[in-house]
């Protein structure tokens, strides 16, 4: 096969792939979530909990120690 013909076939193939990808592109528009839409959440029932989650008290200290560990030593 001649190199010129191979280039043309590659170009046509890549254009076909790009056209199919553009046709299959599906970008949802922004929507407002309402209470009725949250009832149909795809999360499993056992994932929903009625108990309040307590924040970790050491999270700020942990983040501070991570930021201090990233500094170079002099």
Helices and strands as residue ranges (DSSP letters): H 3-24, H 35-38, G 45-47, H 59-69
